[in-house]
């Protein structure tokens, strides 16, 4: 059997890829090999704005509104006295008002089934079977996938474009030996709860600003502890009854309370830091439990000009802290569509494919590695809240504007992002300010409640930009982020007193010289990109790429 596009993997990422490619290219035949439809662990109930924008493009907007809870951002619980279980004082940071871009808390079991059913209605072919082998073609021909059905019979499937969405099976990454070792491993244990008392979550001494803009319960709740964080995500059952997903993610080398694989271990370990969560769980009935151990991995290459692509967990895993798993998958799906469109237009895709692979790795790894380092100070409320504030600032001023204006799958846009926001650049700046935060936090006077800032404010979440979401406002957004970071750096240096005067590596001005322009139309951007591509010839002509 021959298809134009063959997707290996029938989970959410695979089915969403098939849905999008089928909608974008109605003349192409799209097939999904989905494997046995058994109950498998599913995590990822909290969507973010990028994911929802993608879902709306697929026509899932009304379904999400009718069948799933709205999400009012992320709520963070920072506990200053993490060593005292009896102390219920938390610095609670909520979004300032209802978000300007919709987001949702979804029941993944019902959501995944809905996407699959829609694919069947829209002509996507679904094949029940396990992938037994892949023969990749590098000469412009068809890839061949061997599939074994439930009865044991085998069949050969051919396709021009091959998408690996096989999740933890990592079919192509293993076959091509693309896996890279991740030293700092994490474990995650989670479960769903029913018949519980949601009011228990408010039985704390909350230090926060009064909120009357939305019901605070309908957020993704994050409790931080030593080397770990805990999520609480409200959702609906298929029968429209309240459920809540609760899970703990911990970094194995810094978590001090032992392994968490069972409910008994959950009660013991979590009770040492957050008794309120234990009370919440004991008030309800456990629906199911799940566990992943050592679930972090990276992939050296995700896209190939030979027309194979690795997406989602089949390539790189992400920490669930900022709920970016499905968001990154949606970016990848759009990138693959851009490659296919370019090929259908008769253009060469080799350079474009490499550019997309580079930018995806930079975004994914900068977020994931930054989060991994955060575990080292999660039990330190002061350090943790500042680090989360930095992540919020960069996400809403850099990440979201570029994604919402299609920069990460535009030929010039992706070159510009790679030129100015490489992984090395993002990581170097992040580590530098984290060092400053550690130095400031070493002084107990700086750690008092009065010295905490608002992690999520209208300014840090870039509310003025999202009123219009215009491409020509991106430069202003980047400029504001640069000056906000400089202002924060100066404030922290001020807390160091005279020592701050000699922290020369922190004292640098930030300037974005593109204010008020559409970056892809900026003559300066075109000049920089062109000079970069000239290479040695450019240097001989008197141009230097910086």
C-alpha positions in Angstrom: 0.0 0.0 0.0 1.3 3.4 -0.9 0.6 6.8 0.8 2.0 10.2 0.3 2.5 10.8 4.1 2.9 7.9 6.6 2.7 8.7 10.3 4.1 6.1 12.7 2.3 6.5 16.0 -1.4 6.9 16.8 -1.1 9.0 20.0 -2.0 12.7 20.2 1.1 13.9 18.4 0.7 11.4 15.5 -3.1 12.0 15.1 -2.7 15.8 15.3 0.1 15.6 12.6 -2.2 13.5 10.4 -5.1 15.9 11.0 -3.1 19.0 10.1 -1.3 17.5 7.1 -4.6 16.1 5.8 -6.3 19.5 6.1 -3.3 21.5 4.7 -2.9 19.1 1.7 -6.3 17.6 0.8 -4.9 16.0 -2.3 -2.3 13.9 -0.4 -3.1 10.5 1.0 -2.3 10.5 4.8 -2.0 7.2 6.7 -1.4 6.5 10.4 0.0 3.3 11.8 -1.4 3.5 15.3 -0.5 0.3 17.1 -2.7 -1.6 19.5 -5.3 0.6 21.1 -4.6 -0.3 24.7 -4.7 1.8 27.8 -1.4 3.5 28.0 -0.1 6.2 30.4 -1.1 9.6 29.1 0.1 12.9 30.5 -0.2 16.4 29.1 -3.6 17.7 30.2 -2.6 21.4 30.4 -2.5 23.2 27.0 -0.7 26.5 26.4 -1.5 29.3 23.9 0.6 27.9 21.1 -1.2 24.6 21.3 -4.7 26.2 21.4 -3.9 28.4 18.3 -3.0 25.2 16.5 -6.2 23.4 17.7 -8.3 26.3 16.5 -6.7 26.0 13.1 -7.8 22.4 13.0 -11.4 23.4 13.8 -11.3 22.1 17.4 -12.2 25.4 19.0 -15.9 24.7 19.7 -15.2 21.2 20.9 -12.6 22.5 23.5 -15.0 25.1 24.8 -17.9 22.7 25.1 -16.1 19.6 26.5 -13.1 20.8 28.5 -12.4 23.3 31.3 -10.9 26.7 30.5 -7.4 27.3 31.9 -6.6 30.5 33.7 -2.8 30.3 33.3 -0.3 28.7 35.7 -0.4 29.3 39.4 2.8 28.9 41.3 3.1 28.1 45.0 6.5 29.0 46.5 6.9 27.9 50.2 9.6 30.0 52.0 9.9 27.4 54.9 9.9 24.2 52.9 11.5 22.2 55.8 8.4 22.7 58.1 5.4 20.6 57.0 3.2 22.4 59.6 4.0 25.8 58.1 1.3 26.5 55.4 2.6 29.9 54.3 2.9 30.1 50.5 3.7 32.9 48.2 1.1 32.3 45.5 1.6 33.8 42.1 -1.4 33.9 39.7 -1.9 35.5 36.3 -3.3 39.1 36.9 -6.5 38.6 34.8 -8.1 36.3 32.4 -5.7 35.5 29.6 -6.1 37.3 26.3 -5.5 34.1 24.4 -7.6 31.1 25.3 -6.2 27.9 26.8 -7.7 24.8 28.3 -7.3 21.9 30.7 -8.1 18.8 28.7 -9.0 15.2 29.5 -6.4 13.5 27.3 -8.3 10.3 27.0 -11.4 11.9 25.5 -9.4 14.5 23.5 -7.2 11.9 21.9 -10.2 9.8 20.9 -11.9 12.9 19.4 -9.0 13.7 17.2 -8.8 10.1 16.0 -12.5 9.9 15.3 -12.3 13.2 13.3 -9.4 11.8 11.3 -11.5 8.8 10.3 -14.3 11.1 9.2 -11.9 13.2 7.2 -10.4 10.4 5.2 -7.1 9.7 7.1 -6.4 5.9 6.8 -5.7 4.3 10.2 -3.9 1.0 10.3 -3.8 -1.2 13.4 -0.4 -2.7 13.7 3.1 -2.5 15.1 6.1 -1.1 13.1 8.5 -4.0 12.7 11.1 -2.3 10.4 11.8 0.8 8.4 13.7 1.0 5.1 14.6 4.6 4.4 15.3 5.8 0.9 17.9 8.5 0.3 17.6 8.7 -3.4 14.3 10.4 -3.9 12.2 7.3 -3.9 9.7 5.9 -1.3 10.3 4.8 2.3 9.1 1.3 3.1 7.6 0.4 6.5 6.9 -3.2 7.6 3.8 -3.4 9.8 2.6 -6.5 11.7 -1.1 -6.6 12.3 -3.0 -8.0 15.4 -3.4 -11.4 13.7 0.4 -11.6 13.1 0.3 -11.0 9.3 2.7 -8.5 7.8 2.3 -5.9 5.2 4.6 -3.3 3.5 3.6 0.3 3.5 5.3 2.9 1.2 5.3 6.6 1.5 7.2 9.7 0.1 7.2 11.5 3.5 7.6 9.6 6.7 6.8 11.1 10.2 7.9 9.2 13.3 5.5 10.0 16.2 6.1 6.7 17.9 6.8 8.4 21.3 8.8 6.4 23.8 9.4 3.6 21.2 11.6 6.1 19.3 11.6 4.0 16.1 13.9 6.1 13.9 16.1 7.5 16.7 17.0 4.0 17.7 17.5 2.7 14.2 19.7 5.6 13.1 21.5 5.8 16.5 20.5 9.4 17.0 19.9 9.2 20.8 22.0 11.4 23.1 22.6 10.7 26.8 21.0 13.1 29.3 22.9 13.0 32.6 20.3 14.7 34.9 17.4 12.2 34.8 13.9 12.8 36.2 11.1 10.5 37.3 7.4 11.3 37.3 4.5 9.6 39.2 1.0 10.8 38.5 -2.7 9.8 38.9 -6.2 11.0 38.4 -8.6 11.7 41.3 -12.4 11.8 41.5 -15.0 12.6 44.2 -12.5 15.0 45.9 -13.0 18.3 47.7 -11.4 21.0 45.6 -11.7 23.6 48.4 -8.9 21.9 50.3 -6.4 23.5 47.9 -7.3 26.9 49.5 -6.5 25.7 53.0 -3.1 27.5 53.1 -1.8 30.8 54.3 -1.6 32.4 50.8 0.5 35.6 50.3 -0.9 37.0 47.1 -2.7 39.8 45.4 -6.5 39.6 45.6 -8.0 38.1 42.4 -11.6 38.7 41.2 -11.0 38.2 37.5 -11.6 34.4 37.3 -12.1 31.4 39.6 -8.5 30.6 40.8 -9.2 26.8 40.9 -9.3 26.5 37.1 -5.6 26.9 36.7 -2.6 24.6 36.4 -1.3 24.5 40.0 2.4 24.1 40.6 3.8 23.4 44.1 7.6 23.6 44.4 9.8 21.6 46.8 13.3 20.3 47.1 14.3 19.0 43.7 10.7 18.5 42.7 7.4 20.1 41.7 3.9 18.9 41.9 1.0 19.6 39.5 -2.7 19.7 40.1 -4.8 20.0 36.9 -8.6 20.2 37.0 -10.4 18.4 34.2 -13.7 16.9 33.2 -14.6 13.2 32.9 -16.4 12.0 29.8 -19.6 12.1 31.9 -18.9 15.7 32.7 -17.8 15.0 36.3 -14.9 16.8 38.0 -11.5 15.0 37.9 -8.1 16.3 38.8 -4.7 15.1 37.6 -2.0 15.2 40.2 1.7 14.3 39.7 5.1 14.8 41.0 8.2 15.2 38.9 11.6 15.0 40.6 15.2 15.1 39.5 16.7 11.9 40.8 20.1 13.3 41.8 18.8 16.2 43.9 15.5 14.9 45.4 16.1 14.0 49.0 13.0 12.0 50.0 13.4 8.8 48.0 11.6 7.2 45.1 7.9 7.8 44.4 6.3 4.9 42.5 3.2 4.1 44.7 0.5 6.1 46.4 2.0 5.1 49.8 5.4 6.6 48.8 3.5 9.7 47.4 1.8 10.3 50.7 5.1 9.8 52.7 7.3 12.0 50.5 4.9 14.8 49.6 3.6 15.0 53.1 7.1 16.1 54.2 6.7 19.4 52.3 3.0 19.9 51.2 0.5 18.2 53.6 -2.3 20.1 51.9 -1.9 18.0 48.8 -2.0 14.8 50.8 -5.3 16.0 52.4 -6.7 16.8 48.9 -5.8 13.3 47.6 -7.2 11.5 50.7 -10.5 13.3 50.2 -11.1 11.6 46.9 -10.9 8.3 45.0 -7.9 7.2 42.9 -8.9 6.5 39.3 -5.5 5.2 38.0 -1.7 5.6 38.7 1.2 5.9 36.3 5.0 6.1 36.5 7.8 7.0 34.1 11.4 6.5 35.2 14.4 8.3 33.7 12.3 9.7 31.0 14.7 12.4 29.7 16.4 12.0 26.3 17.6 14.0 23.4 18.0 13.4 19.6 20.8 14.6 17.4 18.6 15.2 14.4 14.9 15.5 13.9 14.5 16.4 10.2 16.2 15.1 7.1 16.1 16.4 3.5 15.6 12.7 2.7 12.0 13.3 3.8 11.8 11.7 7.2 11.0 13.6 10.4 10.9 12.8 14.1 8.4 14.6 16.3 7.4 14.8 19.9 8.8 12.3 22.4 10.1 10.1 19.6 12.9 12.7 19.3 13.3 14.8 22.4 11.4 14.8 25.7 10.5 18.0 27.5 10.0 18.7 31.2 6.2 19.2 31.8 6.7 22.3 34.1 5.6 24.9 31.5 3.2 22.5 29.6 5.2 22.9 26.3 5.1 19.3 25.1 2.1 19.5 22.7 3.1 23.1 21.9 6.5 22.0 20.5 4.8 19.2 18.7 2.4 21.7 17.0 5.4 23.8 15.9 7.1 20.7 14.5 3.9 19.7 12.6 3.7 23.1 11.0 7.4 23.0 10.1 7.0 19.7 8.4 4.0 21.1 6.4 6.2 24.0 5.3 8.9 21.6 4.1 6.3 19.5 2.1 4.8 22.7 0.6 8.2 23.9 -0.4 8.9 20.6 -2.1 5.5 20.6 -3.9 6.4 24.0 -5.2 9.5 22.6 -6.8 12.0 24.3 -4.5 15.0 22.7 -2.9 14.5 21.8 0.8 17.9 20.8 2.0 19.0 24.1 3.6 15.5 24.9 4.8 15.2 21.5 6.5 18.5 22.0 8.3 17.5 25.5 9.4 14.2 24.2 10.9 16.0 21.4 12.7 18.4 23.9 14.2 15.8 26.4 15.4 13.6 23.6 16.9 16.6 22.2 18.9 17.4 25.7 20.2 13.9 26.3 21.5 13.3 22.8 22.9 16.7 22.5 24.6 16.9 26.0 26.0 13.6 25.5 27.8 14.3 22.0 28.9 17.9 22.5 30.1 16.9 25.7 31.9 14.1 23.8 33.7 16.5 21.0 34.6 18.8 23.5 36.3 15.8 24.9 38.1 15.4 21.7 40.1 18.6 22.6 42.0 16.9 25.5 43.7 13.2 24.6 43.6 13.2 24.3 47.4 14.6 27.8 47.6 11.5 30.0 47.2 13.4 33.2 46.5 15.7 31.8 43.8 12.9 29.7 42.3 10.5 32.5 41.9 13.0 34.8 40.1 14.0 32.0 37.8 10.4 31.3 36.9 9.9 35.0 36.3 12.7 35.0 33.8 11.2 32.0 32.0 7.8 33.8 31.8 9.4 37.0 30.5 11.2 35.1 27.7 8.3 33.0 26.8 5.8 35.8 26.3 8.2 38.4 24.8 10.4 36.1 22.6 8.8 32.6 22.1 5.1 33.3 21.7 5.4 36.3 19.4 7.7 34.5 17.0 5.5 31.4 16.9 2.2 33.2 16.5 3.6 35.1 13.6 4.9 32.0 11.8 8.6 32.8 12.2 9.6 29.3 13.1 8.5 27.8 9.7 9.3 30.8 7.4 12.5 30.5 5.4 13.8 34.0 6.2 12.2 34.1 9.7 13.9 30.9 10.8 17.3 32.1 9.5 16.9 35.3 11.5 16.0 33.4 14.7 19.0 31.1 14.3 21.2 34.1 13.7 20.2 36.1 16.8 18.8 33.4 19.2 21.1 30.4 18.9 21.1 27.8 21.7 24.6 28.9 22.8 23.4 32.5 23.1 20.2 31.6 25.0 22.0 29.3 27.4 24.9 31.6 28.1 22.7 34.6 29.0 20.5 32.4 31.1 23.3 30.9 33.1 24.8 34.3 33.7 21.8 35.8 35.4 21.2 32.6 37.3 24.6 33.0 38.8 23.7 36.5 39.9 20.4 35.3 41.5 22.3 32.7 43.5 24.7 35.3 44.8 21.9 37.6 45.8 20.0 34.8 47.5 23.0 34.0 49.6 22.1 37.0 51.8 19.2 36.1 54.1 18.1 39.8 54.1 17.2 39.5 50.5 14.9 36.5 51.0 12.2 38.1 53.0 8.6 38.0 51.7 8.8 41.8 51.0 11.6 41.1 48.4 9.5 38.8 46.2 8.3 40.2 42.9 5.2 39.4 40.9 6.2 36.5 38.7 3.3 36.9 36.3 2.2 40.5 35.7 0.6 42.3 32.8 4.2 43.5 32.0 6.0 40.1 32.2 3.2 38.4 30.2 3.4 41.1 27.6 -0.4 41.9 27.6 -0.1 45.0 25.4 1.4 42.9 22.6 -1.4 40.3 22.6 -4.1 43.0 22.2 -3.2 43.1 18.5 -0.6 40.4 17.9 0.9 42.3 15.0 4.2 41.3 13.4 5.4 44.9 13.4 5.1 44.9 17.2 7.6 42.0 17.7 10.6 44.4 17.7 9.0 46.4 20.5 8.3 43.2 22.4 12.0 42.2 22.1 13.2 45.6 23.1 10.9 45.6 26.2 12.2 42.2 27.2 15.8 43.4 26.8 15.2 46.5 29.0 13.2 44.5 31.6 16.1 42.0 31.8 18.5 44.9 32.2 16.4 46.5 34.9 16.1 43.2 36.8 19.9 42.7 36.5 20.5 46.2 37.8 18.1 45.7 40.7 19.9 42.4 41.7 23.3 44.1 41.4 22.0 46.8 43.7 21.3 44.1 46.4 25.0 43.1 46.3 26.0 46.5 47.4 29.6 47.5 46.6 30.3 44.0 45.2 27.8 44.8 42.4 30.0 47.5 41.1 32.7 45.0 40.2 30.4 42.4 38.5 31.5 43.6 35.1 30.2 40.5 33.3 26.7 41.4 34.4 27.0 45.0 33.3 26.2 45.1 29.7 23.6 47.0 27.8 21.0 45.3 25.6 19.8 46.9 22.4 17.4 45.6 19.7 17.8 48.0 16.7 14.6 46.9 14.9 12.0 48.9 16.7 8.7 49.4 14.8 9.6 47.2 11.8 8.5 43.8 10.5 11.7 41.9 11.1 11.4 39.8 8.0 11.1 43.0 5.9 13.9 44.8 7.7 16.8 45.8 5.4 19.2 45.3 8.3 18.0 41.7 8.9 18.4 40.9 5.2 21.9 42.4 5.3 22.9 40.4 8.3 21.5 37.1 6.9 23.1 37.7 3.5 26.5 38.5 5.0 26.3 35.4 7.1 25.7 33.2 4.1 28.6 34.8 2.2 31.1 33.2 4.6 34.7 33.5 3.7 33.8 35.3 0.4 32.1 37.9 2.5 35.1 38.5 4.7 37.3 38.9 1.6 34.8 41.5 0.3 35.1 43.6 3.5 31.9 42.2 5.2 32.1 40.5 8.6 29.3 38.4 10.1 29.0 39.1 13.8 
